[in-house]
Amino acid sequence: MSELPRISIVTPSFNQGAFIQQTIESVLGQNYTNLEYIVIDGDSKDNSVDIIRKYRNDLSYWVSEPDRGQSHAINKGFAHATGEIYGWLNSDDRLEPGALEVVAHAFMNNPGTGAVVGHGRKINTAGKTVYYKKPDELTFERLCGWMNGGNFMQPSCFFRRSAWEVAGPLDEEIHIAMDVDLWLKMVKNVEFKKIDRLLSSAVAHEAAKTTALRNQMLVDCAIVVARAGGDRFVRRDLENMAERLTKYEKFHQRITRHPVIRLLKPLLPEKYKLRA
């Protein structure tokens, strides 16, 4: 059997001591024979560095120093990478067992493919699945619809070094939808292929970017899609959002004007009172 290709995984991290150990162990626990694992910490002030140091002998490279944010950290990591296949795993994400070998064989069996995408899921802090996502059609047009529910989960996407060299590095001015920006550039130049396997899990918690900054994420997505040439898709999705908001406002007005609600309003705690 041919030698498995070298896979370079980058983990950017900042103050994620509650999660990073499980992230690191999910990568090292792959027992993948040709792994290059790089951790870029942004000068964390919690216990992150102590945890990273525990695994330093198994890491190809790690550093803890101030940076300009997540995009910069990922770019720094890939600047040290030497693999044929790249992927990044945030410090509150986890690879599923056997994921890297599945990815390696997908590339080996499809030499013309530049990126592969598997299933992804979100789990709560107890490990229960709260969201499961299979990739949609992997075309530029469908990727332009990212605002409308997303196309796939970033930790389940892996790409060739050559694809990164064409589409990267990440735009460091983008702090949330930097992955969407990269995929839109990449899909114009390389073939994306689906893998029918669960490859990663992301921990859903209040501090996670996609949870805490959801509205900013939508704005970021709109900007990068429009910039990539998907103006008509942004307009469509914004019009759909406006229609949903209009329906919600009308429903909210009907509720707040209902006589029963008006009767109960003085009895409700302040945080539960609906604003008319």
Secondary structure, 3 states (H helix, E strand, C coil): CCCCCCEEEEEEECCCCCCHHHHHHHHHCCCCCCEEEEEEECCCCCCHHHHHHHCHHHCCEEEECCCCCHHHHHHHHHHCCCCCEEEECCCCEEECCCHHHHHHHHHHHCCCEEEEEEEEEEECCCCCEEEEECCCCCCHHHHCCCCCCCCCCHHHEEEEHHHHHHHCCCCCCCCCCHHHHHHHHHHCCCEEEEEEEEEEEEECCCCCHHHHCHHHHHHHHHHHHHHCCCHHHHHHHHHHHHHHHHHHHHHHHHHHHCHHHHHHHHHCCHHHCCCC
